Amino acid sequence: MTETKQAPRRSTAKPNGLTIDRVYTSEGVHPYDEVTWERRDVIQTNWKTGENVFEQRGVEFPDYWSLNASTIVTTKYFRGALGTDQRENSLRQLIDRVVGKYTEAGRENGYFATEADAEVFEHELTWMLLHQVFSFNSPVWFNVGTKSPQQVSACFILSVDDSMDSILNWYKEEGFIFKGGSGAGLNLSRIRSSKELLSSGGTASGPVSFMRGADASAGTIKSGGATRRAAKMVVLDVDHPDIEEFIETKAREEDKIRALRDAGFDMDLGGKDIVSVQYQNANNSVRVNDEFMKAVEDGTDFGLRARMSGEVIEKVDARDLFNKMAKAAWECADPGIQYDDMINAWHTNPETGRITASNPCSEYMSLDNSSCNLASLNLLKFLNDDDTFDVERFVKASELIITAMDISITFADFPTEAITQTTKDYRQLGIGYANLGALLMAMGRGYDSEGGRSLAAAITSLMTGTAYRRSAELAAVVGPYAGYARNASAHQKVMRKHQAANDDLKVVEQMDAPVHAAATQQWAQVVELGAKNGFRNAQASLLAPTGTIGFMMDCDTTGIEPDFSLVKFKKLVGGGSMQIVNQTIPRALKRLGYRDEVAEAIVAYIAEHGHVVGAPGLKTEHYEVFDTAMGERSIKPMGHVRMMAAVQPYLSGAISKTVNLPETATVEDIADVYMQGWKLGLKALAVYRDNCKVGQPLSDGKKKEEPKAEEAPKPEVRVEYRPRRQRLPKTRTSRTTSFTVGGAEGYLTSSQYDDGRLGELFLKLGKQGSTLAGVMDAFSIAISIALQYGVPLETYVQKFTNLKFEPAGMTDDPDLRMSQSIIDYVFKRLALDYLSYDERAELGIYTASERARYVETGSYITEEEEAEMIESESLKNDAVDDMRFDESGPNQPTLITAAPDLSGAHTTAELMERVTGHAVDAPLCFTCGTKMRPSGSCYVCEGCGSTSGCS
């Protein structure tokens, strides 16, 4: 980061406008003149067809922007038709379009004391965007400064009443929001349940039935005309009589997906048959209250209430209902949970109405028919060379950004009149941050550590305190928000609650004391200035997913998330990509005191293994610094929950974050996460158990040509009998054999089922990353998959033994002194280790002792060994008699045992991941085919910035 040109002083608010100081820029020097620019070609290829789906050559970016970031900006945010003079081709044009509009609106609406202050505002905002210090949310880049409606908000909350007009209007309003590239959420609890009567005497349909229509509508509208699905949230109160149906809705659909998948239909994410399944376009959340959660703790009944009268019409066992929520989430990741009393306890506008819902990712929680525009700071930009956090610059950046965000409401357009009115009356903003995980790692802090949590809390407190202080200063210049007067007492009460939470914050590391001291100072000003001036904004902060804009800022981590993995995807000049070790790791090792040569060895180990366990020279007490969301040392579920709880008291809104659980997690584990979220004071939680959903993209090459209409054959109904995969238990017995064949060294690792059958093998030959090592890895995976699908080992032994190629010759194995190739040796060794004597005898494969015995006695085995084999064969036959057979396939019955789950992967990607032990149920990008990674409750592509739904 460039050094400060002038010592910053606190900008001031005057009745006639704000005085803005220079922090990053120098008078008389434009930010663009301080960087080196270069031209690049941005070309994207469809991963299925191989065809170019996007091409723009000669785009201009600073030389320090990564190719990933420039690709995302060029494809997502440059406006104008490709191939025309109207098409933007430089980052300068994009920034000028947006910043110019903000500065112009600030001038017109009296935000600046002088023209010189307006110029400083423009230059400072430009510098920060140019140097990736922060970013506005995507709709700003899409729309601001164009001829399109100036929609700046990414998050919307709608409302629906118990009338057909309102329900149909809900469908329409969602459609317009999706079309504009944003997401929406709403609470359906006002709609009468299916257990209540209509005025005509009939029975109401209930909210779940109306969800079908909304889901179908969302499925037909691509978000912003670009992504595969819209983003939406549906909330239902826990005391609604249809709550159980709501809870089980998506879990039952997941059962349907599995049944159709097993019948041969294409049910992968994006598959042609998945559209027939309902409720797949929304995130579902149950809104629970303290009364219900206490009933769960006590094991007592809980009343479900009629929507019209409020009377209890049914009582249920609270603990049983809560467990059904956890079970459904275990099965399909829905529903999430929202804690109503905690949400409304921190509500600044209770006199206007309660908070009943959220946006699709659960971070924006405010009034019905409202919206919020977002911006996120890149925390790593505030880490000084001495590994201290730059408090002064962070404060200046936060106050300037919140000023710009408020200015945007003066010119913004909104999809409905109701949202327009509420947003202009309450001016909800959502400043947040990204790269927290990278910041903590760079500072040598574990994500799941007291030091990590206390720093995150102090930074969050400082950010929100600064935002509200600036909001009070803005109120003195351009007036408080229109709804402030009726909510003044409640708003000031919430400010004092934030201040009290800050006072209670205990700083673990002494070097964090300046961050907390600055936060304390900001909150004192908030309370003082707010009482005098009021506030310009009803809410100021939240933590969004920051998916696409996180990559625009070249962040290693998004939102509040930890590092996803220690190895990162990087696009290469001229096309292609590679995996590199995250650049935060060398800085963390330096911070922890490792010498350069030791650090280099650790980085090399991470590059080869993807984790730090066993890294040469790395102390075990430092492992936690490098813990990640997935992988060998993944952060435990409660580690995520504790981090959320640490920062929640310092946010106006909530946190977009999914608590990831391993595939082995139980229903009880999820129930515990939901219960602890309530006890720790969170506002919302979502969970995801690895591999709980079927949907997984299938790469099937180029699309086949459809037959012409007149040549179309009559539909043929066929029943397909598939082999069923029997996966190995999570903990299994393995053996590793080192060997030498013709001077070539290698290692053979084989794993077995509980009954001793071979189920997996790994071959390590040559240096990691070499062609030979890669071929052997692929070969091992293919054999392992086939073994788990039932191909007998003896079949491979027949095919691969006596296969001749170099290296060949002498081995160091006493049982197999000569080998005609490495493959010949491997399968003979496997035969000796896993096949019975009779099976080996048919193949002519014997141990050294058996061959010696034959020379001496004329028999390969002793009489005692022969008796033992006969007894073993008898036991095996008894075991087969105890097995059940599925007779649905007369020509190929499927053997079903009571042991491991036989349902398996049905895509190449999943098969590969399951065998290598790195299964992550994230989709492949629909545009470029890169493996996506979680971002809040959605997925985002590191290669092109595409998201799975959230804006």
Secondary structure as UniProt FT lines:
FT   STRAND          12..14
FT   TURN            15..16
FT   STRAND          17..19
FT   TURN            27..28
FT   HELIX           31..34
FT   STRAND          37..45
FT   TURN            47..49
FT   STRAND          52..62
FT   TURN            63..64
FT   HELIX           67..76
FT   TURN            82..83
FT   TURN            85..86
FT   HELIX           91..108
FT   TURN            109..110
FT   HELIX           115..130
FT   TURN            131..132
FT   STRAND          134..136
FT   HELIX           138..143
FT   TURN            144..145
FT   STRAND          155..157
FT   HELIX           164..179
FT   TURN            180..181
FT   STRAND          183..187
FT   TURN            189..190
FT   TURN            194..195
FT   TURN            199..200
FT   HELIX           207..220
FT   HELIX           223..225
FT   STRAND          232..237
FT   TURN            238..239
FT   TURN            241..242
FT   HELIX           243..262
FT   TURN            263..264
FT   TURN            269..270
FT   TURN            272..273
FT   HELIX           274..276
FT   STRAND          283..288
FT   HELIX           290..298
FT   STRAND          301..305
FT   TURN            307..309
FT   STRAND          312..317
FT   HELIX           318..332
FT   STRAND          336..339
FT   HELIX           340..345
FT   TURN            350..352
FT   TURN            360..361
FT   STRAND          370..378
FT   HELIX           379..382
FT   TURN            385..386
FT   HELIX           391..411
FT   HELIX           417..426
FT   STRAND          429..434
FT   HELIX           436..442
FT   TURN            443..444
FT   TURN            447..448
FT   HELIX           450..478
FT   TURN            482..483
FT   HELIX           484..504
FT   HELIX           510..512
FT   HELIX           513..533
FT   HELIX           547..552
FT   TURN            553..554
FT   TURN            559..560
FT   STRAND          567..571
FT   TURN            573..574
FT   STRAND          577..581
FT   HELIX           584..591
FT   TURN            592..593
FT   HELIX           596..609
FT   TURN            613..614
FT   TURN            616..617
FT   HELIX           620..626
FT   TURN            632..633
FT   HELIX           637..647
FT   HELIX           648..650
FT   STRAND          658..661
FT   TURN            663..664
FT   HELIX           667..679
FT   TURN            680..681
FT   STRAND          684..689
FT   TURN            690..691
FT   HELIX           709..711
FT   STRAND          733..741
FT   TURN            742..743
FT   STRAND          744..752
FT   TURN            754..755
FT   STRAND          758..765
FT   TURN            768..769
FT   HELIX           771..788
FT   TURN            789..790
FT   HELIX           793..800
FT   TURN            801..802
FT   STRAND          809..813
FT   TURN            814..815
FT   STRAND          816..819
FT   HELIX           822..834
FT   HELIX           837..843
FT   HELIX           848..857
FT   HELIX           863..882
FT   STRAND          884..886
FT   TURN            887..888
FT   TURN            890..891
FT   STRAND          894..896
FT   HELIX           908..916
FT   TURN            926..928
FT   STRAND          933..935
FT   TURN            936..937
FT   STRAND          938..940
FT   TURN            942..944
//
